[in-house]
């Protein structure tokens, strides 16, 4: 093996080591932050001032991809997805300025569980009863079995109002977990586009859980 070949191998090894170190640093940065998104201020992993470049800096270029995001009723918008292949860490970002990717419009997580959380520890999977405890009073939500099922419509000036409904809004949506455990006549009592109290007897029995969180920034 000549000297030139040895230098090339050494250089290639250094490049591989640098890439590995960068990936590890990115992973550590993304694993150690609080995962809490706040509507007000610039602190936290994602805020109204976050840019696409900020996402790359925090989570690594390999974990940030641009794609159309489903916004409901068959419509999509240009957006950016962080950790698209990891359901626990995945989050979808929409931009106020479209393809410029310089001003955050909203951030969204869906499913049964996620590391991302709203203030007061509201996460995917939080139950109606837990929300009532956090809010320190009953709240209102829309009924089930339509496009925006279980959307919290008002915190009724409870403890969650300030941090989840001022300086923007955190859309919190709940749904029942096991249809087989609900009688048809019970479900009919809390279905549709009408508002219901979290104290409704059927709501209390079903105790739906959060399946979607959307942070909408001012």
N, C-alpha and C positions, 0 to 999 in steps of 0.2 A: 504494500500500500504506500503510494507516494505521498509527499508532503501536502500537495494540493488537495488530494482526496481526503486526507485527515482533517484539513482545515474546513472543507465543505461539510464533513460529518459533524465536526464540532459546532459549526455555525448552525446547522440544522437542529442539533440538540438544544442549543441555546434558544432558538425560535420556539421549539416545542415546549420547553420549560417556561418561557415567557407567556405563551398562550395558556398553559395550564395554570400558571400563577394568576393571570388575569381572570380566568374563569372562576378560580377558587375565591378570589377577592370579591368578584361580583356576587357569587353565591352567598358568601358570608355577609356581605352588605345587605342582600335581600332577605336573608334569614334572620338577621338580628334586629331589624327595625320593628317598630311597634305594630305595624299593619293597620293602625287606626287612622281613618281619614276624617278630617274635620272640615266643616264648611267655611269656617272663618279663619283668616290668618294664612301664613305661608309655611307653618311648620307641618311636619308629617310627610309621609312618602309621596302623597298626591294632593295637590291643592289647585285653586283656580289659576295659579300662575305656573303650573307645571307645563313644560314643553316636551316634545318628543325626545329632544336631546337629553333632557333631564331623566327621562325614563331609561334611555340607553346607559347613561352614566350610573344610575342606581342599580339596574338589573342586568346589564350586559346586552350587547347588540343581538346575541343569539336568542334572547328571551323576549324580544320586542318585534312585533310584526304588524304591518299595515294590512287591513282588510275591511270589507264592508261588514257593518254590525247591524243585526236585526233590531229594529226599534218598535216592533209591533205592527199588527194589522197588515202584514206582508211587505212593509216598507223597510229599507235599509239606508244607512248613512255611512260615509267614509269614516273610518275609525282606526284605532290602534289597539292591539291585544297584547297584554303582558302575560308571559308564561302560558302560551296557547295550548301547550301539551300537558299542563299540570293543573287539574281541576281544583286542587286545594289553593293554588296561588294565582290562578287565572283571574284577570280583571279586564274589562272592556272600557276603552276610553273613546269619547266623542269630542270633537274639537269645534269651538265657536267659529273659527276661521277656516274651516274645511281642510284642504290639503296643505295649508301652511303649518299646521300642527304646533301652534304657538300659544294657544289659549284654551284651557280645559273647559269644556261645556258640561260634561257629566262623566261619571265612572259607575260601572255596574258589575255586580256579581250575582250569580244564580245557582240554584241547586240545593243540596242537603247540608253542605258544610263548606267553610272557607276560612282561611287565615285572616282575610280582610274583615274589618269590623268598623261599625259606627261608634260614636261616643256612647258612654255608659255601658260599653260591652255588648251592644246589640249586634248579633251575628246571624248568619243563616242557621236556622234551626232553633232560634229563640222562640219560645212558646208565647201564646196570647197571655197566659197567666203571668209569665215572667215579665212581659212588657208592662202589664198592669202594675206589677210590683215596682218596676223601675220608674214608671210614670207617677206612681203614688196616687193614682186615681184612675177610674175607668176612662176609656177612649172610644172613638168611633171608627168603624171600618165598613167598607162596602161588602156586599154579599159575594157568594161563590158562583162558580160555573159560568163565567163570561170572561172577556179578554183581560180585564183588569181586576180579576178576582182577589178579594181580600185586602185591597189597598187601604191602608190607614188613612182616613180622611181628616181626622182632627185628634190632637192629643188633649183637647179640652183644657188647655192652659196647665197641663201637668208638668212634671219635672223634665220630660223629654222635649217639651215644646221649644225651649230656647235653643238647644243644640241641634235639634233635628228639623226645625221648621223656621228658623230665622237665618238671615245671611245666606239664603239659598234654601234647599229642602232635601231631606233624605226620604225618598219614597220607600216605604216599607210595605211589602206584600206578604200575606199569609195564606196558607191553604191547609186543608185537612190532610192527614197522612194515610188513612186507611178507609177507603170508601165502604168496605164490607162491614165496618163497625158503626155505620150511620144509617138510620132508617130513612126511607124516602120522604116521609112526611116531616121528619126533623130537618133534613137538608133543604126542603122547600121553604121552610120558615126563615132560612138565612141565606138564600140564593138571590142572585140578580143585582141590579144596579142601585138598590136602596141601601141606605146607611143603617147600621146596626150598632148597638152598644156592645162593648166587650163583656158587659155583664149579662147579656142575653143568655138565658138558660141553656140554649142549644150551643151557643158559642163556647160557653164554659165547659159543656160536656165534650165537644169536639176538641177544644183546646188546640186550634190550628197553629202551625209553626211558620216562621219566616222562610220564604223560598226565594225572595229577590230583594236586593238592596240597590237603590240608585241614588247616588249623590249628585244633585243638580246644583251647580255653582252659579252665583250671581254674575 
